Amino acid sequence: MSQDTNATDAVQSPDPLAAVADAMQAAAESVTQGAAAARDAAGRALPSVGLFTNRLLYSTCYAVSYGVVFPMALVALSIPQNNPLVHGMIDGSRAARGKVDEILGGAKAPEQAPAA
């Protein structure tokens, strides 16, 4: 029975308030360490998320622009060059670019005479 008494005396401190204070300090240190670990993990994760988002945005825009431009270029290149349809498309695109420049406040596109 003397061993049980010694073990109980070793576990209990002479001042119960000191034991509570020690436990509270240990808990506060654990919370501080946990917050620091969470902050470090977030710091490592954010650049990865940013890179993923940038790559996703780039790939999406690339695919959409390729999907629009390729068929248009294919159709445009399959039409014979010297005909009224092509000349009308060229003149219309010049007028549209000039209007956009005018709206955005840029330099006005030089007027070019339509091809005959």
Beta strands, then each sheet from edge to edge (+ up, - down):
end
